[in-house]
């Protein structure tokens, strides 16, 4: 995780994802991901409830990945490696494509 204004970074390794998928409108699908981390990883101490809001098009393309704390945008962003793990999961599970059928 990258904290705005800080040179320090942490690379989280996700062990398992729990997804909540909800079509927002005719254009967007929201996917909220909760994580189970690998044993050696820990979320930053100033984050209480880390989730990711993944915004996708109805065609299944990921538009944006936003880290959230307690359901609100927070002062962190995901590293390229964390984004890759999230992208792999969303694409492998075809979450946006399945939600588009709702």
N, CA, C and O atoms as a GROMACS GRO file, in nm:
protein
  408
    1UNK      N    1   0.085  -0.116   0.000
    1UNK     CA    2   0.000   0.000   0.000
    1UNK      C    3   0.090   0.123   0.000
    1UNK      O    4   0.197   0.123   0.060
    2UNK      N    5   0.044   0.223  -0.066
    2UNK     CA    6   0.114   0.350  -0.074
    2UNK      C    7   0.031   0.454  -0.001
    2UNK      O    8  -0.086   0.474  -0.032
    3UNK      N    9   0.092   0.521   0.097
    3UNK     CA   10   0.021   0.627   0.168
    3UNK      C   11   0.060   0.760   0.105
    3UNK      O   12   0.178   0.787   0.084
    4UNK      N   13  -0.040   0.842   0.076
    4UNK     CA   14  -0.013   0.972   0.016
    4UNK      C   15   0.085   1.050   0.102
    4UNK      O   16   0.066   1.061   0.223
    5UNK      N   17   0.189   1.104   0.039
    5UNK     CA   18   0.286   1.187   0.110
    5UNK      C   19   0.393   1.111   0.185
    5UNK      O   20   0.479   1.173   0.247
    6UNK      N   21   0.390   0.980   0.181
    6UNK     CA   22   0.489   0.900   0.253
    6UNK      C   23   0.577   0.822   0.155
    6UNK      O   24   0.526   0.770   0.055
    7UNK      N   25   0.707   0.815   0.182
    7UNK     CA   26   0.794   0.736   0.094
    7UNK      C   27   0.785   0.586   0.122
    7UNK      O   28   0.835   0.505   0.043
    8UNK      N   29   0.722   0.547   0.233
    8UNK     CA   30   0.713   0.407   0.272
    8UNK      C   31   0.604   0.334   0.194
    8UNK      O   32   0.496   0.390   0.170
    9UNK      N   33   0.633   0.210   0.156
    9UNK     CA   34   0.532   0.128   0.090
    9UNK      C   35   0.528  -0.010   0.157
    9UNK      O   36   0.626  -0.055   0.215
   10UNK      N   37   0.414  -0.072   0.147
   10UNK     CA   38   0.394  -0.208   0.195
   10UNK      C   39   0.328  -0.285   0.082
   10UNK      O   40   0.236  -0.235   0.018
   11UNK      N   41   0.374  -0.405   0.056
   11UNK     CA   42   0.315  -0.488  -0.050
   11UNK      C   43   0.231  -0.597   0.014
   11UNK      O   44   0.286  -0.691   0.072
   12UNK      N   45   0.100  -0.586   0.004
   12UNK     CA   46   0.011  -0.686   0.061
   12UNK      C   47  -0.003  -0.804  -0.035
   12UNK      O   48  -0.012  -0.786  -0.157
   13UNK      N   49  -0.006  -0.923   0.021
   13UNK     CA   50  -0.030  -1.045  -0.056
   13UNK      C   51  -0.165  -1.099  -0.012
   13UNK      O   52  -0.184  -1.135   0.104
   14UNK      N   53  -0.259  -1.105  -0.106
   14UNK     CA   54  -0.394  -1.149  -0.075
   14UNK      C   55  -0.405  -1.300  -0.086
   14UNK      O   56  -0.364  -1.360  -0.185
   15UNK      N   57  -0.460  -1.361   0.018
   15UNK     CA   58  -0.478  -1.506   0.021
   15UNK      C   59  -0.615  -1.545  -0.034
   15UNK      O   60  -0.629  -1.645  -0.104
   16UNK      N   61  -0.714  -1.463  -0.002
   16UNK     CA   62  -0.852  -1.493  -0.041
   16UNK      C   63  -0.930  -1.363  -0.053
   16UNK      O   64  -0.905  -1.267   0.020
   17UNK      N   65  -1.025  -1.363  -0.145
   17UNK     CA   66  -1.112  -1.247  -0.165
   17UNK      C   67  -1.257  -1.286  -0.136
   17UNK      O   68  -1.298  -1.400  -0.160
   18UNK      N   69  -1.332  -1.191  -0.085
   18UNK     CA   70  -1.476  -1.207  -0.067
   18UNK      C   71  -1.539  -1.089  -0.140
   18UNK      O   72  -1.514  -0.973  -0.107
   19UNK      N   73  -1.621  -1.119  -0.240
   19UNK     CA   74  -1.674  -1.015  -0.328
   19UNK      C   75  -1.822  -0.990  -0.305
   19UNK      O   76  -1.900  -1.083  -0.283
   20UNK      N   77  -1.858  -0.863  -0.312
   20UNK     CA   78  -1.998  -0.821  -0.312
   20UNK      C   79  -2.016  -0.739  -0.440
   20UNK      O   80  -1.955  -0.633  -0.455
   21UNK      N   81  -2.098  -0.787  -0.530
   21UNK     CA   82  -2.113  -0.727  -0.662
   21UNK      C   83  -2.250  -0.662  -0.673
   21UNK      O   84  -2.352  -0.722  -0.638
   22UNK      N   85  -2.251  -0.538  -0.723
   22UNK     CA   86  -2.378  -0.467  -0.736
   22UNK      C   87  -2.378  -0.378  -0.860
   22UNK      O   88  -2.295  -0.288  -0.871
   23UNK      N   89  -2.469  -0.403  -0.954
   23UNK     CA   90  -2.482  -0.311  -1.067
   23UNK      C   91  -2.526  -0.174  -1.015
   23UNK      O   92  -2.621  -0.164  -0.937
   24UNK      N   93  -2.458  -0.069  -1.059
   24UNK     CA   94  -2.491   0.066  -1.013
   24UNK      C   95  -2.595   0.131  -1.105
   24UNK      O   96  -2.695   0.186  -1.058
   25UNK      N   97  -2.570   0.124  -1.234
   25UNK     CA   98  -2.661   0.184  -1.332
   25UNK      C   99  -2.638   0.114  -1.466
   25UNK      O  100  -2.585   0.003  -1.469
   26UNK      N  101  -2.678   0.176  -1.574
   26UNK     CA  102  -2.664   0.114  -1.706
   26UNK      C  103  -2.519   0.107  -1.753
   26UNK      O  104  -2.490   0.035  -1.849
   27UNK      N  105  -2.429   0.179  -1.688
   27UNK     CA  106  -2.290   0.184  -1.733
   27UNK      C  107  -2.192   0.114  -1.639
   27UNK      O  108  -2.097   0.051  -1.686
   28UNK      N  109  -2.214   0.123  -1.508
   28UNK     CA  110  -2.113   0.079  -1.411
   28UNK      C  111  -2.160  -0.036  -1.323
   28UNK      O  112  -2.279  -0.053  -1.294
   29UNK      N  113  -2.061  -0.116  -1.282
   29UNK     CA  114  -2.081  -0.223  -1.184
   29UNK      C  115  -1.981  -0.201  -1.073
   29UNK      O  116  -1.862  -0.185  -1.098
   30UNK      N  117  -2.028  -0.200  -0.949
   30UNK     CA  118  -1.941  -0.184  -0.833
   30UNK      C  119  -1.913  -0.320  -0.772
   30UNK      O  120  -2.005  -0.400  -0.751
   31UNK      N  121  -1.786  -0.345  -0.744
   31UNK     CA  122  -1.746  -0.468  -0.676
   31UNK      C  123  -1.670  -0.426  -0.550
   31UNK      O  124  -1.568  -0.359  -0.559
   32UNK      N  125  -1.721  -0.466  -0.436
   32UNK     CA  126  -1.651  -0.440  -0.309
   32UNK      C  127  -1.582  -0.569  -0.269
   32UNK      O  128  -1.646  -0.673  -0.254
   33UNK      N  129  -1.451  -0.561  -0.251
   33UNK     CA  130  -1.373  -0.678  -0.213
   33UNK      C  131  -1.323  -0.666  -0.070
   33UNK      O  132  -1.269  -0.564  -0.030
   34UNK      N  133  -1.343  -0.773   0.005
   34UNK     CA  134  -1.281  -0.788   0.137
   34UNK      C  135  -1.169  -0.889   0.118
   34UNK      O  136  -1.173  -0.971   0.027
   35UNK      N  137  -1.068  -0.881   0.205
   35UNK     CA  138  -0.948  -0.962   0.186
   35UNK      C  139  -0.916  -1.047   0.306
   35UNK      O  140  -0.943  -1.011   0.421
   36UNK      N  141  -0.858  -1.161   0.278
   36UNK     CA  142  -0.786  -1.237   0.379
   36UNK      C  143  -0.641  -1.231   0.331
   36UNK      O  144  -0.611  -1.266   0.217
   37UNK      N  145  -0.551  -1.186   0.419
   37UNK     CA  146  -0.412  -1.167   0.380
   37UNK      C  147  -0.327  -1.289   0.413
   37UNK      O  148  -0.361  -1.368   0.500
   38UNK      N  149  -0.215  -1.302   0.342
   38UNK     CA  150  -0.116  -1.404   0.376
   38UNK      C  151  -0.067  -1.377   0.517
   38UNK      O  152  -0.070  -1.263   0.564
   39UNK      N  153  -0.023  -1.480   0.584
   39UNK     CA  154   0.016  -1.472   0.726
   39UNK      C  155   0.114  -1.359   0.757
   39UNK      O  156   0.098  -1.291   0.859
   40UNK      N  157   0.214  -1.339   0.672
   40UNK     CA  158   0.319  -1.241   0.702
   40UNK      C  159   0.277  -1.097   0.676
   40UNK      O  160   0.355  -1.005   0.699
   41UNK      N  161   0.156  -1.076   0.628
   41UNK     CA  162   0.109  -0.941   0.594
   41UNK      C  163   0.015  -0.885   0.699
   41UNK      O  164  -0.055  -0.958   0.769
   42UNK      N  165   0.016  -0.754   0.709
   42UNK     CA  166  -0.077  -0.683   0.797
   42UNK      C  167  -0.113  -0.551   0.730
   42UNK      O  168  -0.030  -0.487   0.667
   43UNK      N  169  -0.239  -0.512   0.745
   43UNK     CA  170  -0.279  -0.383   0.691
   43UNK      C  171  -0.213  -0.274   0.774
   43UNK      O  172  -0.176  -0.299   0.889
   44UNK      N  173  -0.199  -0.153   0.720
   44UNK     CA  174  -0.141  -0.044   0.797
   44UNK      C  175  -0.217  -0.022   0.928
   44UNK      O  176  -0.339  -0.041   0.933
   45UNK      N  177  -0.146   0.018   1.030
   45UNK     CA  178  -0.205   0.033   1.164
   45UNK      C  179  -0.317   0.136   1.169
   45UNK      O  180  -0.407   0.126   1.252
   46UNK      N  181  -0.311   0.237   1.082
   46UNK     CA  182  -0.413   0.341   1.086
   46UNK      C  183  -0.534   0.310   0.996
   46UNK      O  184  -0.617   0.398   0.971
   47UNK      N  185  -0.544   0.186   0.948
   47UNK     CA  186  -0.659   0.142   0.869
   47UNK      C  187  -0.739   0.042   0.952
   47UNK      O  188  -0.683  -0.056   1.003
   48UNK      N  189  -0.868   0.066   0.966
   48UNK     CA  190  -0.953  -0.017   1.050
   48UNK      C  191  -1.016  -0.133   0.973
   48UNK      O  192  -1.011  -0.248   1.018
   49UNK      N  193  -1.077  -0.104   0.857
   49UNK     CA  194  -1.151  -0.204   0.781
   49UNK      C  195  -1.122  -0.185   0.633
   49UNK      O  196  -1.196  -0.116   0.562
   50UNK      N  197  -1.014  -0.246   0.585
   50UNK     CA  198  -0.969  -0.228   0.447
   50UNK      C  199  -1.055  -0.308   0.350
   50UNK      O  200  -1.075  -0.428   0.368
   51UNK      N  201  -1.105  -0.240   0.248
   51UNK     CA  202  -1.174  -0.303   0.137
   51UNK      C  203  -1.127  -0.235   0.009
   51UNK      O  204  -1.058  -0.133   0.012
   52UNK      N  205  -1.165  -0.293  -0.104
   52UNK     CA  206  -1.137  -0.231  -0.233
   52UNK      C  207  -1.269  -0.212  -0.306
   52UNK      O  208  -1.350  -0.305  -0.314
   53UNK      N  209  -1.290  -0.093  -0.358
   53UNK     CA  210  -1.403  -0.068  -0.447
   53UNK      C  211  -1.347  -0.077  -0.589
   53UNK      O  212  -1.265   0.005  -0.630
   54UNK      N  213  -1.393  -0.177  -0.663
   54UNK     CA  214  -1.349  -0.196  -0.801
   54UNK      C  215  -1.467  -0.156  -0.889
   54UNK      O  216  -1.574  -0.217  -0.884
   55UNK      N  217  -1.446  -0.054  -0.970
   55UNK     CA  218  -1.551  -0.004  -1.058
   55UNK      C  219  -1.525  -0.058  -1.198
   55UNK      O  220  -1.417  -0.038  -1.255
   56UNK      N  221  -1.625  -0.127  -1.254
   56UNK     CA  222  -1.611  -0.191  -1.385
   56UNK      C  223  -1.719  -0.142  -1.480
   56UNK      O  224  -1.825  -0.095  -1.438
   57UNK      N  225  -1.690  -0.155  -1.608
   57UNK     CA  226  -1.792  -0.129  -1.709
   57UNK      C  227  -1.880  -0.253  -1.720
   57UNK      O  228  -1.845  -0.360  -1.670
   58UNK      N  229  -1.993  -0.238  -1.784
   58UNK     CA  230  -2.082  -0.352  -1.806
   58UNK      C  231  -2.017  -0.457  -1.895
   58UNK      O  232  -2.060  -0.573  -1.897
   59UNK      N  233  -1.915  -0.417  -1.970
   59UNK     CA  234  -1.843  -0.512  -2.054
   59UNK      C  235  -1.738  -0.590  -1.979
   59UNK      O  236  -1.672  -0.678  -2.036
   60UNK      N  237  -1.721  -0.560  -1.850
   60UNK     CA  238  -1.626  -0.634  -1.768
   60UNK      C  239  -1.489  -0.570  -1.755
   60UNK      O  240  -1.401  -0.626  -1.690
   61UNK      N  241  -1.470  -0.454  -1.814
   61UNK     CA  242  -1.341  -0.385  -1.807
   61UNK      C  243  -1.329  -0.308  -1.676
   61UNK      O  244  -1.420  -0.235  -1.637
   62UNK      N  245  -1.216  -0.324  -1.609
   62UNK     CA  246  -1.194  -0.251  -1.484
   62UNK      C  247  -1.160  -0.106  -1.516
   62UNK      O  248  -1.070  -0.078  -1.595
   63UNK      N  249  -1.234  -0.015  -1.454
   63UNK     CA  250  -1.214   0.128  -1.475
   63UNK      C  251  -1.128   0.187  -1.364
   63UNK      O  252  -1.040   0.270  -1.391
   64UNK      N  253  -1.152   0.146  -1.239
   64UNK     CA  254  -1.081   0.205  -1.126
   64UNK      C  255  -1.081   0.109  -1.008
   64UNK      O  256  -1.175   0.032  -0.989
   65UNK      N  257  -0.972   0.115  -0.927
   65UNK     CA  258  -0.962   0.038  -0.802
   65UNK      C  259  -0.931   0.137  -0.691
   65UNK      O  260  -0.829   0.206  -0.694
   66UNK      N  261  -1.020   0.144  -0.593
   66UNK     CA  262  -1.008   0.244  -0.486
   66UNK      C  263  -1.000   0.174  -0.351
   66UNK      O  264  -1.094   0.106  -0.311
   67UNK      N  265  -0.888   0.190  -0.278
   67UNK     CA  266  -0.886   0.136  -0.142
   67UNK      C  267  -0.978   0.217  -0.053
   67UNK      O  268  -0.986   0.340  -0.063
   68UNK      N  269  -1.049   0.148   0.035
   68UNK     CA  270  -1.140   0.215   0.127
   68UNK      C  271  -1.117   0.165   0.269
   68UNK      O  272  -1.078   0.050   0.291
   69UNK      N  273  -1.143   0.252   0.364
   69UNK     CA  274  -1.139   0.217   0.506
   69UNK      C  275  -1.276   0.248   0.563
   69UNK      O  276  -1.323   0.362   0.556
   70UNK      N  277  -1.340   0.148   0.618
   70UNK     CA  278  -1.476   0.160   0.671
   70UNK      C  279  -1.573   0.215   0.566
   70UNK      O  280  -1.661   0.295   0.598
   71UNK      N  281  -1.555   0.173   0.440
   71UNK     CA  282  -1.647   0.211   0.334
   71UNK      C  283  -1.625   0.347   0.272
   71UNK      O  284  -1.704   0.390   0.188
   72UNK      N  285  -1.519   0.418   0.313
   72UNK     CA  286  -1.489   0.551   0.260
   72UNK      C  287  -1.350   0.552   0.197
   72UNK      O  288  -1.261   0.477   0.239
   73UNK      N  289  -1.332   0.638   0.097
   73UNK     CA  290  -1.199   0.653   0.039
   73UNK      C  291  -1.100   0.687   0.149
   73UNK      O  292  -1.134   0.759   0.243
   74UNK      N  293  -0.978   0.634   0.137
   74UNK     CA  294  -0.879   0.661   0.241
   74UNK      C  295  -0.753   0.719   0.179
   74UNK      O  296  -0.746   0.739   0.057
   75UNK      N  297  -0.654   0.746   0.262
   75UNK     CA  298  -0.533   0.813   0.216
   75UNK      C  299  -0.428   0.718   0.161
   75UNK      O  300  -0.310   0.752   0.152
   76UNK      N  301  -0.471   0.599   0.124
   76UNK     CA  302  -0.381   0.500   0.065
   76UNK      C  303  -0.421   0.474  -0.079
   76UNK      O  304  -0.533   0.502  -0.121
   77UNK      N  305  -0.327   0.419  -0.153
   77UNK     CA  306  -0.357   0.365  -0.285
   77UNK      C  307  -0.290   0.229  -0.295
   77UNK      O  308  -0.196   0.199  -0.221
   78UNK      N  309  -0.337   0.147  -0.387
   78UNK     CA  310  -0.279   0.015  -0.405
   78UNK      C  311  -0.152   0.025  -0.487
   78UNK      O  312  -0.140   0.110  -0.576
   79UNK      N  313  -0.056  -0.063  -0.457
   79UNK     CA  314   0.066  -0.072  -0.536
   79UNK      C  315   0.033  -0.142  -0.668
   79UNK      O  316  -0.072  -0.205  -0.680
   80UNK      N  317   0.122  -0.133  -0.767
   80UNK     CA  318   0.098  -0.207  -0.892
   80UNK      C  319   0.081  -0.357  -0.868
   80UNK      O  320  -0.002  -0.420  -0.933
   81UNK      N  321   0.157  -0.415  -0.776
   81UNK     CA  322   0.144  -0.558  -0.745
   81UNK      C  323   0.011  -0.593  -0.682
   81UNK      O  324  -0.047  -0.698  -0.713
   82UNK      N  325  -0.039  -0.507  -0.595
   82UNK     CA  326  -0.171  -0.530  -0.533
   82UNK      C  327  -0.281  -0.517  -0.638
   82UNK      O  328  -0.376  -0.596  -0.639
   83UNK      N  329  -0.268  -0.417  -0.726
   83UNK     CA  330  -0.367  -0.401  -0.834
   83UNK      C  331  -0.369  -0.523  -0.925
   83UNK      O  332  -0.475  -0.565  -0.970
   84UNK      N  333  -0.253  -0.579  -0.951
   84UNK     CA  334  -0.245  -0.698  -1.036
   84UNK      C  335  -0.318  -0.816  -0.973
   84UNK      O  336  -0.389  -0.890  -1.041
   85UNK      N  337  -0.301  -0.835  -0.842
   85UNK     CA  338  -0.371  -0.943  -0.772
   85UNK      C  339  -0.522  -0.924  -0.778
   85UNK      O  340  -0.597  -1.019  -0.801
   86UNK      N  341  -0.566  -0.800  -0.757
   86UNK     CA  342  -0.709  -0.769  -0.761
   86UNK      C  343  -0.764  -0.791  -0.902
   86UNK      O  344  -0.868  -0.853  -0.921
   87UNK      N  345  -0.691  -0.739  -1.002
   87UNK     CA  346  -0.734  -0.753  -1.141
   87UNK      C  347  -0.743  -0.902  -1.179
   87UNK      O  348  -0.841  -0.944  -1.241
   88UNK      N  349  -0.643  -0.980  -1.142
   88UNK     CA  350  -0.644  -1.124  -1.174
   88UNK      C  351  -0.768  -1.191  -1.115
   88UNK      O  352  -0.832  -1.272  -1.181
   89UNK      N  353  -0.800  -1.158  -0.990
   89UNK     CA  354  -0.917  -1.219  -0.926
   89UNK      C  355  -1.047  -1.179  -0.996
   89UNK      O  356  -1.129  -1.265  -1.030
   90UNK      N  357  -1.066  -1.050  -1.019
   90UNK     CA  358  -1.190  -1.001  -1.081
   90UNK      C  359  -1.207  -1.061  -1.220
   90UNK      O  360  -1.318  -1.101  -1.257
   91UNK      N  361  -1.099  -1.067  -1.298
   91UNK     CA  362  -1.108  -1.122  -1.433
   91UNK      C  363  -1.128  -1.273  -1.431
   91UNK      O  364  -1.206  -1.326  -1.509
   92UNK      N  365  -1.057  -1.342  -1.343
   92UNK     CA  366  -1.068  -1.488  -1.334
   92UNK      C  367  -1.210  -1.530  -1.295
   92UNK      O  368  -1.265  -1.625  -1.351
   93UNK      N  369  -1.268  -1.458  -1.200
   93UNK     CA  370  -1.403  -1.491  -1.153
   93UNK      C  371  -1.513  -1.432  -1.240
   93UNK      O  372  -1.631  -1.462  -1.221
   94UNK      N  373  -1.475  -1.348  -1.336
   94UNK     CA  374  -1.570  -1.285  -1.429
   94UNK      C  375  -1.683  -1.214  -1.353
   94UNK      O  376  -1.800  -1.224  -1.390
   95UNK      N  377  -1.646  -1.143  -1.249
   95UNK     CA  378  -1.745  -1.080  -1.161
   95UNK      C  379  -1.830  -0.975  -1.233
   95UNK      O  380  -1.952  -0.975  -1.221
   96UNK      N  381  -1.765  -0.887  -1.308
   96UNK     CA  382  -1.840  -0.781  -1.376
   96UNK      C  383  -1.928  -0.839  -1.486
   96UNK      O  384  -2.042  -0.796  -1.504
   97UNK      N  385  -1.876  -0.936  -1.559
   97UNK     CA  386  -1.954  -0.996  -1.667
   97UNK      C  387  -2.078  -1.066  -1.613
   97UNK      O  388  -2.186  -1.057  -1.673
   98UNK      N  389  -2.064  -1.134  -1.501
   98UNK     CA  390  -2.180  -1.201  -1.441
   98UNK      C  391  -2.281  -1.100  -1.389
   98UNK      O  392  -2.402  -1.121  -1.402
   99UNK      N  393  -2.233  -0.991  -1.330
   99UNK     CA  394  -2.324  -0.889  -1.278
   99UNK      C  395  -2.398  -0.819  -1.390
   99UNK      O  396  -2.513  -0.777  -1.372
  100UNK      N  397  -2.336  -0.806  -1.506
  100UNK     CA  398  -2.400  -0.739  -1.619
  100UNK      C  399  -2.525  -0.815  -1.665
  100UNK      O  400  -2.614  -0.757  -1.727
  101UNK      N  401  -2.531  -0.943  -1.633
  101UNK     CA  402  -2.647  -1.024  -1.671
  101UNK      C  403  -2.766  -1.004  -1.578
  101UNK      O  404  -2.877  -1.048  -1.607
  102UNK      N  405  -2.743  -0.938  -1.464
  102UNK     CA  406  -2.849  -0.917  -1.365
  102UNK      C  407  -2.956  -0.824  -1.418
  102UNK      O  408  -3.053  -0.796  -1.348
   0.00000   0.00000   0.00000
